[in-house]
Amino acid sequence: MSEKLPSTSSMMLRGIVHLILGIIMVLLWSFYSSEWWSAAFGFLAIFFLIEAILHMNVYGVYPFHHRK
């Protein structure tokens, strides 16, 4: 039984969206850095930037699957 993998363009699009959201969160965090609740923006920024790296590196996400 073969596993259905997402298409490369779909993964790249997700990566671009996560990258944009991560940059927005970093900007929000830096603007409100003096507020205690801005830590949530920092954590979300880290999450979205890590997700962007994983989704943009399509072949690194599924290293044991062969692409045709």
mmCIF file as Biopython writes it, N, C-alpha, C and O atoms, coordinates in Angstrom:
data_model
#
loop_
_atom_site.group_PDB
_atom_site.id
_atom_site.type_symbol
_atom_site.label_atom_id
_atom_site.label_alt_id
_atom_site.label_comp_id
_atom_site.label_asym_id
_atom_site.label_entity_id
_atom_site.label_seq_id
_atom_site.pdbx_PDB_ins_code
_atom_site.Cartn_x
_atom_site.Cartn_y
_atom_site.Cartn_z
_atom_site.occupancy
_atom_site.B_iso_or_equiv
_atom_site.auth_seq_id
_atom_site.auth_asym_id
_atom_site.pdbx_PDB_model_num
ATOM 1   N N  . MET A ? 1  ? 0.849  -1.179 0.000   1.0 0.0 1  A 1 
ATOM 2   C CA . MET A ? 1  ? 0.000  0.000  0.000   1.0 0.0 1  A 1 
ATOM 3   C C  . MET A ? 1  ? 0.895  1.242  0.000   1.0 0.0 1  A 1 
ATOM 4   O O  . MET A ? 1  ? 1.751  1.393  0.871   1.0 0.0 1  A 1 
ATOM 5   N N  . SER A ? 2  ? 0.699  2.107  -0.954  1.0 0.0 2  A 1 
ATOM 6   C CA . SER A ? 2  ? 1.555  3.291  -1.040  1.0 0.0 2  A 1 
ATOM 7   C C  . SER A ? 2  ? 0.886  4.475  -0.343  1.0 0.0 2  A 1 
ATOM 8   O O  . SER A ? 2  ? -0.336 4.618  -0.330  1.0 0.0 2  A 1 
ATOM 9   N N  . GLU A ? 3  ? 1.733  5.302  0.225   1.0 0.0 3  A 1 
ATOM 10  C CA . GLU A ? 3  ? 1.260  6.470  0.953   1.0 0.0 3  A 1 
ATOM 11  C C  . GLU A ? 3  ? 1.119  7.643  -0.009  1.0 0.0 3  A 1 
ATOM 12  O O  . GLU A ? 3  ? 2.006  7.886  -0.828  1.0 0.0 3  A 1 
ATOM 13  N N  . LYS A ? 4  ? -0.001 8.378  0.087   1.0 0.0 4  A 1 
ATOM 14  C CA . LYS A ? 4  ? -0.223 9.545  -0.774  1.0 0.0 4  A 1 
ATOM 15  C C  . LYS A ? 4  ? 0.527  10.729 -0.189  1.0 0.0 4  A 1 
ATOM 16  O O  . LYS A ? 4  ? 0.248  11.155 0.932   1.0 0.0 4  A 1 
ATOM 17  N N  . LEU A ? 5  ? 1.473  11.260 -0.943  1.0 0.0 5  A 1 
ATOM 18  C CA . LEU A ? 5  ? 2.247  12.408 -0.505  1.0 0.0 5  A 1 
ATOM 19  C C  . LEU A ? 5  ? 1.681  13.683 -1.100  1.0 0.0 5  A 1 
ATOM 20  O O  . LEU A ? 5  ? 1.195  13.673 -2.231  1.0 0.0 5  A 1 
ATOM 21  N N  . PRO A ? 6  ? 1.737  14.788 -0.354  1.0 0.0 6  A 1 
ATOM 22  C CA . PRO A ? 6  ? 1.281  16.058 -0.931  1.0 0.0 6  A 1 
ATOM 23  C C  . PRO A ? 6  ? 2.178  16.469 -2.092  1.0 0.0 6  A 1 
ATOM 24  O O  . PRO A ? 6  ? 3.358  16.117 -2.128  1.0 0.0 6  A 1 
ATOM 25  N N  . SER A ? 7  ? 1.622  17.206 -3.029  1.0 0.0 7  A 1 
ATOM 26  C CA . SER A ? 7  ? 2.410  17.640 -4.179  1.0 0.0 7  A 1 
ATOM 27  C C  . SER A ? 7  ? 3.461  18.656 -3.752  1.0 0.0 7  A 1 
ATOM 28  O O  . SER A ? 7  ? 3.322  19.325 -2.728  1.0 0.0 7  A 1 
ATOM 29  N N  . THR A ? 8  ? 4.505  18.757 -4.549  1.0 0.0 8  A 1 
ATOM 30  C CA . THR A ? 8  ? 5.594  19.676 -4.243  1.0 0.0 8  A 1 
ATOM 31  C C  . THR A ? 8  ? 5.113  21.120 -4.242  1.0 0.0 8  A 1 
ATOM 32  O O  . THR A ? 8  ? 5.515  21.904 -3.383  1.0 0.0 8  A 1 
ATOM 33  N N  . SER A ? 9  ? 4.257  21.480 -5.193  1.0 0.0 9  A 1 
ATOM 34  C CA . SER A ? 9  ? 3.772  22.863 -5.251  1.0 0.0 9  A 1 
ATOM 35  C C  . SER A ? 9  ? 2.906  23.187 -4.042  1.0 0.0 9  A 1 
ATOM 36  O O  . SER A ? 9  ? 2.933  24.313 -3.546  1.0 0.0 9  A 1 
ATOM 37  N N  . SER A ? 10 ? 2.143  22.217 -3.564  1.0 0.0 10 A 1 
ATOM 38  C CA . SER A ? 10 ? 1.323  22.422 -2.375  1.0 0.0 10 A 1 
ATOM 39  C C  . SER A ? 10 ? 2.199  22.654 -1.145  1.0 0.0 10 A 1 
ATOM 40  O O  . SER A ? 10 ? 1.911  23.522 -0.321  1.0 0.0 10 A 1 
ATOM 41  N N  . MET A ? 11 ? 3.267  21.871 -1.032  1.0 0.0 11 A 1 
ATOM 42  C CA . MET A ? 11 ? 4.180  22.036 0.102   1.0 0.0 11 A 1 
ATOM 43  C C  . MET A ? 11 ? 4.898  23.379 0.034   1.0 0.0 11 A 1 
ATOM 44  O O  . MET A ? 11 ? 5.089  24.031 1.060   1.0 0.0 11 A 1 
ATOM 45  N N  . MET A ? 12 ? 5.296  23.796 -1.166  1.0 0.0 12 A 1 
ATOM 46  C CA . MET A ? 12 ? 5.965  25.085 -1.313  1.0 0.0 12 A 1 
ATOM 47  C C  . MET A ? 12 ? 5.027  26.234 -0.975  1.0 0.0 12 A 1 
ATOM 48  O O  . MET A ? 12 ? 5.441  27.209 -0.349  1.0 0.0 12 A 1 
ATOM 49  N N  . LEU A ? 13 ? 3.768  26.127 -1.383  1.0 0.0 13 A 1 
ATOM 50  C CA . LEU A ? 13 ? 2.790  27.173 -1.074  1.0 0.0 13 A 1 
ATOM 51  C C  . LEU A ? 13 ? 2.573  27.278 0.431   1.0 0.0 13 A 1 
ATOM 52  O O  . LEU A ? 13 ? 2.508  28.378 0.979   1.0 0.0 13 A 1 
ATOM 53  N N  . ARG A ? 14 ? 2.463  26.137 1.094   1.0 0.0 14 A 1 
ATOM 54  C CA . ARG A ? 14 ? 2.339  26.151 2.559   1.0 0.0 14 A 1 
ATOM 55  C C  . ARG A ? 14 ? 3.557  26.797 3.198   1.0 0.0 14 A 1 
ATOM 56  O O  . ARG A ? 14 ? 3.430  27.568 4.149   1.0 0.0 14 A 1 
ATOM 57  N N  . GLY A ? 15 ? 4.739  26.484 2.676   1.0 0.0 15 A 1 
ATOM 58  C CA . GLY A ? 15 ? 5.962  27.063 3.209   1.0 0.0 15 A 1 
ATOM 59  C C  . GLY A ? 15 ? 6.005  28.568 3.051   1.0 0.0 15 A 1 
ATOM 60  O O  . GLY A ? 15 ? 6.436  29.278 3.960   1.0 0.0 15 A 1 
ATOM 61  N N  . ILE A ? 16 ? 5.563  29.061 1.907   1.0 0.0 16 A 1 
ATOM 62  C CA . ILE A ? 16 ? 5.549  30.507 1.669   1.0 0.0 16 A 1 
ATOM 63  C C  . ILE A ? 16 ? 4.560  31.194 2.606   1.0 0.0 16 A 1 
ATOM 64  O O  . ILE A ? 16 ? 4.856  32.258 3.149   1.0 0.0 16 A 1 
ATOM 65  N N  . VAL A ? 17 ? 3.385  30.590 2.796   1.0 0.0 17 A 1 
ATOM 66  C CA . VAL A ? 17 ? 2.384  31.164 3.710   1.0 0.0 17 A 1 
ATOM 67  C C  . VAL A ? 17 ? 2.929  31.180 5.141   1.0 0.0 17 A 1 
ATOM 68  O O  . VAL A ? 17 ? 2.770  32.173 5.850   1.0 0.0 17 A 1 
ATOM 69  N N  . HIS A ? 18 ? 3.565  30.097 5.566   1.0 0.0 18 A 1 
ATOM 70  C CA . HIS A ? 18 ? 4.132  30.065 6.913   1.0 0.0 18 A 1 
ATOM 71  C C  . HIS A ? 18 ? 5.262  31.068 7.062   1.0 0.0 18 A 1 
ATOM 72  O O  . HIS A ? 18 ? 5.412  31.667 8.127   1.0 0.0 18 A 1 
ATOM 73  N N  . LEU A ? 19 ? 6.057  31.264 6.025   1.0 0.0 19 A 1 
ATOM 74  C CA . LEU A ? 19 ? 7.129  32.252 6.075   1.0 0.0 19 A 1 
ATOM 75  C C  . LEU A ? 19 ? 6.567  33.656 6.235   1.0 0.0 19 A 1 
ATOM 76  O O  . LEU A ? 19 ? 7.067  34.433 7.048   1.0 0.0 19 A 1 
ATOM 77  N N  . ILE A ? 20 ? 5.544  33.986 5.476   1.0 0.0 20 A 1 
ATOM 78  C CA . ILE A ? 20 ? 4.924  35.310 5.579   1.0 0.0 20 A 1 
ATOM 79  C C  . ILE A ? 20 ? 4.314  35.514 6.966   1.0 0.0 20 A 1 
ATOM 80  O O  . ILE A ? 20 ? 4.482  36.572 7.572   1.0 0.0 20 A 1 
ATOM 81  N N  . LEU A ? 21 ? 3.602  34.495 7.469   1.0 0.0 21 A 1 
ATOM 82  C CA . LEU A ? 21 ? 3.015  34.610 8.808   1.0 0.0 21 A 1 
ATOM 83  C C  . LEU A ? 21 ? 4.098  34.737 9.876   1.0 0.0 21 A 1 
ATOM 84  O O  . LEU A ? 21 ? 3.934  35.492 10.834  1.0 0.0 21 A 1 
ATOM 85  N N  . GLY A ? 22 ? 5.199  34.007 9.722   1.0 0.0 22 A 1 
ATOM 86  C CA . GLY A ? 22 ? 6.297  34.105 10.681  1.0 0.0 22 A 1 
ATOM 87  C C  . GLY A ? 22 ? 6.913  35.484 10.694  1.0 0.0 22 A 1 
ATOM 88  O O  . GLY A ? 22 ? 7.223  36.014 11.761  1.0 0.0 22 A 1 
ATOM 89  N N  . ILE A ? 23 ? 7.096  36.075 9.523   1.0 0.0 23 A 1 
ATOM 90  C CA . ILE A ? 23 ? 7.663  37.426 9.456   1.0 0.0 23 A 1 
ATOM 91  C C  . ILE A ? 23 ? 6.715  38.438 10.084  1.0 0.0 23 A 1 
ATOM 92  O O  . ILE A ? 23 ? 7.160  39.344 10.789  1.0 0.0 23 A 1 
ATOM 93  N N  . ILE A ? 24 ? 5.422  38.299 9.840   1.0 0.0 24 A 1 
ATOM 94  C CA . ILE A ? 24 ? 4.433  39.197 10.454  1.0 0.0 24 A 1 
ATOM 95  C C  . ILE A ? 24 ? 4.470  39.067 11.970  1.0 0.0 24 A 1 
ATOM 96  O O  . ILE A ? 24 ? 4.421  40.069 12.683  1.0 0.0 24 A 1 
ATOM 97  N N  . MET A ? 25 ? 4.557  37.828 12.467  1.0 0.0 25 A 1 
ATOM 98  C CA . MET A ? 25 ? 4.608  37.622 13.916  1.0 0.0 25 A 1 
ATOM 99  C C  . MET A ? 25 ? 5.879  38.216 14.527  1.0 0.0 25 A 1 
ATOM 100 O O  . MET A ? 25 ? 5.835  38.768 15.626  1.0 0.0 25 A 1 
ATOM 101 N N  . VAL A ? 26 ? 7.010  38.108 13.823  1.0 0.0 26 A 1 
ATOM 102 C CA . VAL A ? 26 ? 8.252  38.715 14.314  1.0 0.0 26 A 1 
ATOM 103 C C  . VAL A ? 26 ? 8.101  40.233 14.385  1.0 0.0 26 A 1 
ATOM 104 O O  . VAL A ? 26 ? 8.534  40.858 15.353  1.0 0.0 26 A 1 
ATOM 105 N N  . LEU A ? 27 ? 7.492  40.817 13.367  1.0 0.0 27 A 1 
ATOM 106 C CA . LEU A ? 27 ? 7.298  42.271 13.373  1.0 0.0 27 A 1 
ATOM 107 C C  . LEU A ? 27 ? 6.358  42.702 14.499  1.0 0.0 27 A 1 
ATOM 108 O O  . LEU A ? 27 ? 6.608  43.706 15.167  1.0 0.0 27 A 1 
ATOM 109 N N  . LEU A ? 28 ? 5.286  41.950 14.708  1.0 0.0 28 A 1 
ATOM 110 C CA . LEU A ? 28 ? 4.377  42.266 15.815  1.0 0.0 28 A 1 
ATOM 111 C C  . LEU A ? 28 ? 5.073  42.121 17.161  1.0 0.0 28 A 1 
ATOM 112 O O  . LEU A ? 28 ? 4.901  42.954 18.051  1.0 0.0 28 A 1 
ATOM 113 N N  . TRP A ? 29 ? 5.860  41.058 17.305  1.0 0.0 29 A 1 
ATOM 114 C CA . TRP A ? 29 ? 6.563  40.842 18.556  1.0 0.0 29 A 1 
ATOM 115 C C  . TRP A ? 29 ? 7.563  41.975 18.819  1.0 0.0 29 A 1 
ATOM 116 O O  . TRP A ? 29 ? 7.668  42.460 19.945  1.0 0.0 29 A 1 
ATOM 117 N N  . SER A ? 30 ? 8.291  42.393 17.785  1.0 0.0 30 A 1 
ATOM 118 C CA . SER A ? 30 ? 9.280  43.458 17.991  1.0 0.0 30 A 1 
ATOM 119 C C  . SER A ? 30 ? 8.609  44.799 18.273  1.0 0.0 30 A 1 
ATOM 120 O O  . SER A ? 30 ? 9.159  45.621 19.006  1.0 0.0 30 A 1 
ATOM 121 N N  . PHE A ? 31 ? 7.430  45.032 17.701  1.0 0.0 31 A 1 
ATOM 122 C CA . PHE A ? 31 ? 6.722  46.284 17.951  1.0 0.0 31 A 1 
ATOM 123 C C  . PHE A ? 31 ? 6.171  46.345 19.374  1.0 0.0 31 A 1 
ATOM 124 O O  . PHE A ? 31 ? 6.223  47.389 20.026  1.0 0.0 31 A 1 
ATOM 125 N N  . TYR A ? 32 ? 5.641  45.209 19.851  1.0 0.0 32 A 1 
ATOM 126 C CA . TYR A ? 32 ? 5.048  45.166 21.192  1.0 0.0 32 A 1 
ATOM 127 C C  . TYR A ? 32 ? 5.962  44.476 22.211  1.0 0.0 32 A 1 
ATOM 128 O O  . TYR A ? 32 ? 5.467  43.916 23.189  1.0 0.0 32 A 1 
ATOM 129 N N  . SER A ? 33 ? 7.260  44.504 22.006  1.0 0.0 33 A 1 
ATOM 130 C CA . SER A ? 33 ? 8.175  43.737 22.852  1.0 0.0 33 A 1 
ATOM 131 C C  . SER A ? 33 ? 8.166  44.175 24.318  1.0 0.0 33 A 1 
ATOM 132 O O  . SER A ? 33 ? 8.583  43.407 25.185  1.0 0.0 33 A 1 
ATOM 133 N N  . SER A ? 34 ? 7.711  45.369 24.607  1.0 0.0 34 A 1 
ATOM 134 C CA . SER A ? 34 ? 7.685  45.825 25.998  1.0 0.0 34 A 1 
ATOM 135 C C  . SER A ? 34 ? 6.479  45.278 26.765  1.0 0.0 34 A 1 
ATOM 136 O O  . SER A ? 34 ? 6.429  45.383 27.990  1.0 0.0 34 A 1 
ATOM 137 N N  . GLU A ? 35 ? 5.520  44.703 26.062  1.0 0.0 35 A 1 
ATOM 138 C CA . GLU A ? 35 ? 4.327  44.151 26.722  1.0 0.0 35 A 1 
ATOM 139 C C  . GLU A ? 35 ? 4.555  42.688 27.076  1.0 0.0 35 A 1 
ATOM 140 O O  . GLU A ? 35 ? 5.228  41.968 26.338  1.0 0.0 35 A 1 
ATOM 141 N N  . TRP A ? 36 ? 4.003  42.246 28.196  1.0 0.0 36 A 1 
ATOM 142 C CA . TRP A ? 36 ? 4.203  40.866 28.640  1.0 0.0 36 A 1 
ATOM 143 C C  . TRP A ? 36 ? 3.532  39.865 27.709  1.0 0.0 36 A 1 
ATOM 144 O O  . TRP A ? 36 ? 4.038  38.757 27.531  1.0 0.0 36 A 1 
ATOM 145 N N  . TRP A ? 37 ? 2.398  40.236 27.113  1.0 0.0 37 A 1 
ATOM 146 C CA . TRP A ? 37 ? 1.644  39.308 26.277  1.0 0.0 37 A 1 
ATOM 147 C C  . TRP A ? 37 ? 2.251  39.148 24.885  1.0 0.0 37 A 1 
ATOM 148 O O  . TRP A ? 37 ? 1.796  38.313 24.104  1.0 0.0 37 A 1 
ATOM 149 N N  . SER A ? 38 ? 3.269  39.935 24.573  1.0 0.0 38 A 1 
ATOM 150 C CA . SER A ? 38 ? 3.891  39.816 23.247  1.0 0.0 38 A 1 
ATOM 151 C C  . SER A ? 38 ? 4.718  38.541 23.108  1.0 0.0 38 A 1 
ATOM 152 O O  . SER A ? 38 ? 5.140  38.190 22.006  1.0 0.0 38 A 1 
ATOM 153 N N  . ALA A ? 39 ? 4.951  37.849 24.220  1.0 0.0 39 A 1 
ATOM 154 C CA . ALA A ? 39 ? 5.675  36.579 24.141  1.0 0.0 39 A 1 
ATOM 155 C C  . ALA A ? 39 ? 4.924  35.581 23.265  1.0 0.0 39 A 1 
ATOM 156 O O  . ALA A ? 39 ? 5.543  34.731 22.625  1.0 0.0 39 A 1 
ATOM 157 N N  . ALA A ? 40 ? 3.600  35.675 23.231  1.0 0.0 40 A 1 
ATOM 158 C CA . ALA A ? 40 ? 2.804  34.794 22.368  1.0 0.0 40 A 1 
ATOM 159 C C  . ALA A ? 40 ? 3.172  35.004 20.901  1.0 0.0 40 A 1 
ATOM 160 O O  . ALA A ? 40 ? 3.247  34.038 20.143  1.0 0.0 40 A 1 
ATOM 161 N N  . PHE A ? 41 ? 3.401  36.248 20.492  1.0 0.0 41 A 1 
ATOM 162 C CA . PHE A ? 41 ? 3.824  36.519 19.120  1.0 0.0 41 A 1 
ATOM 163 C C  . PHE A ? 41 ? 5.193  35.896 18.841  1.0 0.0 41 A 1 
ATOM 164 O O  . PHE A ? 41 ? 5.438  35.385 17.749  1.0 0.0 41 A 1 
ATOM 165 N N  . GLY A ? 42 ? 6.085  35.943 19.840  1.0 0.0 42 A 1 
ATOM 166 C CA . GLY A ? 42 ? 7.404  35.342 19.675  1.0 0.0 42 A 1 
ATOM 167 C C  . GLY A ? 42 ? 7.326  33.838 19.485  1.0 0.0 42 A 1 
ATOM 168 O O  . GLY A ? 42 ? 7.995  33.283 18.613  1.0 0.0 42 A 1 
ATOM 169 N N  . PHE A ? 43 ? 6.505  33.172 20.303  1.0 0.0 43 A 1 
ATOM 170 C CA . PHE A ? 43 ? 6.353  31.720 20.166  1.0 0.0 43 A 1 
ATOM 171 C C  . PHE A ? 43 ? 5.704  31.355 18.834  1.0 0.0 43 A 1 
ATOM 172 O O  . PHE A ? 43 ? 6.125  30.398 18.185  1.0 0.0 43 A 1 
ATOM 173 N N  . LEU A ? 44 ? 4.688  32.103 18.421  1.0 0.0 44 A 1 
ATOM 174 C CA . LEU A ? 44 ? 4.052  31.845 17.130  1.0 0.0 44 A 1 
ATOM 175 C C  . LEU A ? 44 ? 5.022  32.093 15.977  1.0 0.0 44 A 1 
ATOM 176 O O  . LEU A ? 44 ? 5.011  31.360 14.988  1.0 0.0 44 A 1 
ATOM 177 N N  . ALA A ? 45 ? 5.851  33.114 16.099  1.0 0.0 45 A 1 
ATOM 178 C CA . ALA A ? 45 ? 6.834  33.407 15.049  1.0 0.0 45 A 1 
ATOM 179 C C  . ALA A ? 45 ? 7.812  32.249 14.900  1.0 0.0 45 A 1 
ATOM 180 O O  . ALA A ? 45 ? 8.126  31.833 13.785  1.0 0.0 45 A 1 
ATOM 181 N N  . ILE A ? 46 ? 8.290  31.731 16.022  1.0 0.0 46 A 1 
ATOM 182 C CA . ILE A ? 46 ? 9.214  30.590 15.963  1.0 0.0 46 A 1 
ATOM 183 C C  . ILE A ? 46 ? 8.540  29.390 15.317  1.0 0.0 46 A 1 
ATOM 184 O O  . ILE A ? 46 ? 9.133  28.717 14.475  1.0 0.0 46 A 1 
ATOM 185 N N  . PHE A ? 47 ? 7.293  29.122 15.715  1.0 0.0 47 A 1 
ATOM 186 C CA . PHE A ? 47 ? 6.555  28.001 15.151  1.0 0.0 47 A 1 
ATOM 187 C C  . PHE A ? 47 ? 6.395  28.140 13.635  1.0 0.0 47 A 1 
ATOM 188 O O  . PHE A ? 47 ? 6.686  27.206 12.888  1.0 0.0 47 A 1 
ATOM 189 N N  . PHE A ? 48 ? 5.930  29.312 13.183  1.0 0.0 48 A 1 
ATOM 190 C CA . PHE A ? 48 ? 5.690  29.497 11.754  1.0 0.0 48 A 1 
ATOM 191 C C  . PHE A ? 48 ? 6.983  29.475 10.944  1.0 0.0 48 A 1 
ATOM 192 O O  . PHE A ? 48 ? 6.987  28.983 9.816   1.0 0.0 48 A 1 
ATOM 193 N N  . LEU A ? 49 ? 8.074  29.994 11.492  1.0 0.0 49 A 1 
ATOM 194 C CA . LEU A ? 49 ? 9.333  29.976 10.757  1.0 0.0 49 A 1 
ATOM 195 C C  . LEU A ? 49 ? 9.897  28.557 10.654  1.0 0.0 49 A 1 
ATOM 196 O O  . LEU A ? 49 ? 10.450 28.189 9.618   1.0 0.0 49 A 1 
ATOM 197 N N  . ILE A ? 50 ? 9.763  27.757 11.714  1.0 0.0 50 A 1 
ATOM 198 C CA . ILE A ? 50 ? 10.199 26.359 11.639  1.0 0.0 50 A 1 
ATOM 199 C C  . ILE A ? 50 ? 9.342  25.598 10.637  1.0 0.0 50 A 1 
ATOM 200 O O  . ILE A ? 50 ? 9.866  24.818 9.842   1.0 0.0 50 A 1 
ATOM 201 N N  . GLU A ? 51 ? 8.028  25.818 10.666  1.0 0.0 51 A 1 
ATOM 202 C CA . GLU A ? 51 ? 7.145  25.167 9.705   1.0 0.0 51 A 1 
ATOM 203 C C  . GLU A ? 51 ? 7.483  25.584 8.274   1.0 0.0 51 A 1 
ATOM 204 O O  . GLU A ? 51 ? 7.418  24.764 7.358   1.0 0.0 51 A 1 
ATOM 205 N N  . ALA A ? 52 ? 7.842  26.847 8.078   1.0 0.0 52 A 1 
ATOM 206 C CA . ALA A ? 52 ? 8.206  27.317 6.735   1.0 0.0 52 A 1 
ATOM 207 C C  . ALA A ? 52 ? 9.454  26.596 6.241   1.0 0.0 52 A 1 
ATOM 208 O O  . ALA A ? 52 ? 9.527  26.200 5.077   1.0 0.0 52 A 1 
ATOM 209 N N  . ILE A ? 53 ? 10.431 26.427 7.122   1.0 0.0 53 A 1 
ATOM 210 C CA . ILE A ? 53 ? 11.654 25.728 6.731   1.0 0.0 53 A 1 
ATOM 211 C C  . ILE A ? 53 ? 11.339 24.285 6.361   1.0 0.0 53 A 1 
ATOM 212 O O  . ILE A ? 53 ? 11.849 23.776 5.363   1.0 0.0 53 A 1 
ATOM 213 N N  . LEU A ? 54 ? 10.505 23.624 7.155   1.0 0.0 54 A 1 
ATOM 214 C CA . LEU A ? 54 ? 10.175 22.230 6.878   1.0 0.0 54 A 1 
ATOM 215 C C  . LEU A ? 54 ? 9.378  22.071 5.586   1.0 0.0 54 A 1 
ATOM 216 O O  . LEU A ? 54 ? 9.609  21.130 4.826   1.0 0.0 54 A 1 
ATOM 217 N N  . HIS A ? 55 ? 8.443  22.985 5.334   1.0 0.0 55 A 1 
ATOM 218 C CA . HIS A ? 55 ? 7.618  22.855 4.141   1.0 0.0 55 A 1 
ATOM 219 C C  . HIS A ? 55 ? 8.335  23.301 2.875   1.0 0.0 55 A 1 
ATOM 220 O O  . HIS A ? 55 ? 8.057  22.780 1.794   1.0 0.0 55 A 1 
ATOM 221 N N  . MET A ? 56 ? 9.247  24.251 2.990   1.0 0.0 56 A 1 
ATOM 222 C CA . MET A ? 56 ? 9.962  24.702 1.798   1.0 0.0 56 A 1 
ATOM 223 C C  . MET A ? 56 ? 11.057 23.704 1.423   1.0 0.0 56 A 1 
ATOM 224 O O  . MET A ? 56 ? 11.454 23.630 0.261   1.0 0.0 56 A 1 
ATOM 225 N N  . ASN A ? 57 ? 11.543 22.942 2.394   1.0 0.0 57 A 1 
ATOM 226 C CA . ASN A ? 57 ? 12.525 21.893 2.126   1.0 0.0 57 A 1 
ATOM 227 C C  . ASN A ? 57 ? 11.760 20.595 1.900   1.0 0.0 57 A 1 
ATOM 228 O O  . ASN A ? 57 ? 11.784 19.693 2.737   1.0 0.0 57 A 1 
ATOM 229 N N  . VAL A ? 58 ? 11.089 20.513 0.770   1.0 0.0 58 A 1 
ATOM 230 C CA . VAL A ? 58 ? 10.154 19.428 0.478   1.0 0.0 58 A 1 
ATOM 231 C C  . VAL A ? 58 ? 10.831 18.068 0.554   1.0 0.0 58 A 1 
ATOM 232 O O  . VAL A ? 58 ? 10.258 17.129 1.105   1.0 0.0 58 A 1 
ATOM 233 N N  . TYR A ? 59 ? 12.024 17.943 0.021   1.0 0.0 59 A 1 
ATOM 234 C CA . TYR A ? 59 ? 12.680 16.648 -0.012  1.0 0.0 59 A 1 
ATOM 235 C C  . TYR A ? 59 ? 13.250 16.262 1.353   1.0 0.0 59 A 1 
ATOM 236 O O  . TYR A ? 59 ? 13.523 15.088 1.604   1.0 0.0 59 A 1 
ATOM 237 N N  . GLY A ? 60 ? 13.430 17.249 2.235   1.0 0.0 60 A 1 
ATOM 238 C CA . GLY A ? 60 ? 13.892 16.948 3.579   1.0 0.0 60 A 1 
ATOM 239 C C  . GLY A ? 60 ? 12.772 16.468 4.482   1.0 0.0 60 A 1 
ATOM 240 O O  . GLY A ? 60 ? 13.024 15.771 5.465   1.0 0.0 60 A 1 
ATOM 241 N N  . VAL A ? 61 ? 11.542 16.829 4.162   1.0 0.0 61 A 1 
ATOM 242 C CA . VAL A ? 61 ? 10.404 16.423 4.975   1.0 0.0 61 A 1 
ATOM 243 C C  . VAL A ? 61 ? 10.136 14.935 4.813   1.0 0.0 61 A 1 
ATOM 244 O O  . VAL A ? 61 ? 9.819  14.250 5.785   1.0 0.0 61 A 1 
ATOM 245 N N  . TYR A ? 62 ? 10.261 14.438 3.604   1.0 0.0 62 A 1 
ATOM 246 C CA . TYR A ? 62 ? 10.041 13.024 3.310   1.0 0.0 62 A 1 
ATOM 247 C C  . TYR A ? 62 ? 11.330 12.414 2.746   1.0 0.0 62 A 1 
ATOM 248 O O  . TYR A ? 62 ? 11.400 12.109 1.555   1.0 0.0 62 A 1 
ATOM 249 N N  . PRO A ? 63 ? 12.349 12.237 3.596   1.0 0.0 63 A 1 
ATOM 250 C CA . PRO A ? 63 ? 13.654 11.809 3.067   1.0 0.0 63 A 1 
ATOM 251 C C  . PRO A ? 63 ? 13.677 10.379 2.550   1.0 0.0 63 A 1 
ATOM 252 O O  . PRO A ? 63 ? 14.549 10.050 1.747   1.0 0.0 63 A 1 
ATOM 253 N N  . PHE A ? 64 ? 12.757 9.512  2.972   1.0 0.0 64 A 1 
ATOM 254 C CA . PHE A ? 64 ? 12.820 8.112  2.586   1.0 0.0 64 A 1 
ATOM 255 C C  . PHE A ? 64 ? 11.851 7.749  1.469   1.0 0.0 64 A 1 
ATOM 256 O O  . PHE A ? 64 ? 11.723 6.577  1.116   1.0 0.0 64 A 1 
ATOM 257 N N  . HIS A ? 65 ? 11.174 8.736  0.916   1.0 0.0 65 A 1 
ATOM 258 C CA . HIS A ? 65 ? 10.247 8.486  -0.170  1.0 0.0 65 A 1 
ATOM 259 C C  . HIS A ? 65 ? 10.865 8.960  -1.477  1.0 0.0 65 A 1 
ATOM 260 O O  . HIS A ? 65 ? 11.504 10.011 -1.523  1.0 0.0 65 A 1 
ATOM 261 N N  . HIS A ? 66 ? 10.678 8.199  -2.516  1.0 0.0 66 A 1 
ATOM 262 C CA . HIS A ? 66 ? 11.219 8.559  -3.814  1.0 0.0 66 A 1 
ATOM 263 C C  . HIS A ? 66 ? 10.235 9.430  -4.573  1.0 0.0 66 A 1 
ATOM 264 O O  . HIS A ? 66 ? 9.046  9.121  -4.649  1.0 0.0 66 A 1 
ATOM 265 N N  . ARG A ? 67 ? 10.731 10.502 -5.124  1.0 0.0 67 A 1 
ATOM 266 C CA . ARG A ? 67 ? 9.907  11.400 -5.947  1.0 0.0 67 A 1 
ATOM 267 C C  . ARG A ? 67 ? 10.116 11.028 -7.408  1.0 0.0 67 A 1 
ATOM 268 O O  . ARG A ? 67 ? 11.229 10.692 -7.814  1.0 0.0 67 A 1 
ATOM 269 N N  . LYS A ? 68 ? 9.060  11.088 -8.189  1.0 0.0 68 A 1 
ATOM 270 C CA . LYS A ? 68 ? 9.180  10.788 -9.617  1.0 0.0 68 A 1 
ATOM 271 C C  . LYS A ? 68 ? 9.019  12.054 -10.427 1.0 0.0 68 A 1 
ATOM 272 O O  . LYS A ? 68 ? 9.088  12.014 -11.655 1.0 0.0 68 A 1 
#
